[in-house]
Amino acid sequence: MTSTTNETACALTYPDTIYCYGGSTTRKGTDGDDVFSDTAQIAMLDLTSFDFTNIPSLPWSTSNFAYVNGENLVLSINNGSELLLYSGYDTTDNVGYVVLPSNTGFQISKSFQLPAPNTNSTYFLYEGAAVYVPSISQVLVFGGLQAGGVPFVGYKLAGTSVISYSILNNQLSAINATTPGGLTRYGHTASLSSNGTTMYIIGGFTWAPNSVSGLVLTNATLQDIWAFDTTTSLWNEVQANTNSSILGRMYHSTTSIPGTTLQFICGGVTTLVNDVSNPQMYFNDLAYLYDDSTNSMYPAPIGNPAGGPNHLFTPIF
């Protein structure tokens, strides 16, 4: 990328191009969390002729989208032929777009608005997590923060609804299913099970829904997984089998590894912090694997992991 971008969102499209959109490049001030100037930048990395054995520099190219955004979601849909852009800190009446990616940027294919009445803040989210579920042609979004919260004092947490976007009907709806403990999550990830029917929520904090939290939230261990069954619309709490308790983490990433039963959990910062707007505690154990066929979680065998801050990674397989 031509400039360092914070809290951007990335996805892989067919045949092999990474697209990153949104995020922040310029800090407005020195305190608080939401103090960045968000961008409309699209960064593109063509992998079709990429030499993975010799990487002196990454040949990113850039373009601009029609709208600025940050802390938004970008997902690859329809076999990687399109991208879904959803919500974010700068969301307007059009809460999302389906775009056709190319080497010059994005062309809007569809835009979608809130179900009437369009004042429902349930759909205006940032720092949420989402998965594309091909079997039902839907994107499911859960958790995060409500846009229009209270920066520097607290954060207005999302509700417990699972937001569903129907690709076929180009419509949003809310699935009101009871979450474990009636709580919501923030700083988590969402990933799809190997059989394509379950959305896994891994990591982050738990908190009362629709509330303005203080800067100290409820810590959860990493193996405390919430599982949403897309065939029944029911939640289940799963405790992954581990040799020992694994510290909770936030601002990490989780990616389903194609052709396996594994979820790759990478990066993040510890949830044992007093101020989530200024997390400083990073991990020496960079990554874990969760095997959904055996419900087991264990350290990923990574040699010579990079040191220093490692949160907000976006691994793409």
C-alpha positions, 0 to 999 in steps of 0.5 A: 500500500502507498500509505499505512492504513489502520483498521482497513478490511480486506478480502480475496477475489477470483482469480487471485487479487487481494482488495482492501478498502477503508480504514484510517491513514491520518490521526486527528488527535492524541487521545481516545480511540476514534480519532482517525481520518477515515479514507476511501482508498482501495488497495489492490494486490494481484497475486496471479504472478506473485513470487512468494519465494522472493518478496522485496516489496509488495506491488500494491496499486491503489484507487478510490471508492465513492465513499469514505469508511472505516472499521467496516466489513469487506467479504468475498461472495459469489465464488469471489466474483463480487465483494460485499461492503457492509456498514462501518463507522462512516455508514450513511443511509446506504448501509452496504454495497455489492461491488464488482472489483477490477484492476481499477477499483470497485464498480457498484452493482447493488446498494442496500438500505435498512428495512423500513423504518430505517431508523433502526440502529441495529444495522449500523455497526462498526468493528463487527464480524461477518461470514459468507454462508454459500449454502443459504446465499447469505452474509451473517453479521454479529456483534461489535459497536453501534455507530454513534456511540460515545467515544472516549467515555464508553462504547455503545455495544451492539444488540444480540441480533444476527444481521442477515443480508440475502444476496438473492433478494438484496435485503437485510433482516435481523434474526433475533435468537437468544445468545449465550447469557443474553450477551453480545460480543466485541473485538471478536471474529466470525468464521464458518465451520468446515461443513459450512453450516455454523458461524463461530464467534471466537475471542473478544469481550462479552458485555450487556447488549445495547449498553454503553460500556466503560473501558473495562469489559468482561474477559473471556478465554479464547476457547470460549466459543459461541456457535450459531447454527445457520440451519436452526438459527440457534446459539450454542456455547462451546468450550474447546478442548485445550491442554491449558486455559488460553488467555482471551484476545481481541483485535485478532483474526480467524480464517477458515483454512480451505479443504481442512477442518481448521480455523487459523486464529492469529494476532490480537492483544490480550483482553486483560487491559484496563483501557480497550482504547489503548491495548498494549499487551501483545502475545508471544503465542502468535497463533492457534488452530481450532479443529472443529471436527474434534473441538480442540484448540492448540498452538499453531506450529509457526517458526520464527514469528514476527515480534512486536505488535501483531494485532489487526492482522487479516490472513487470507487463504 
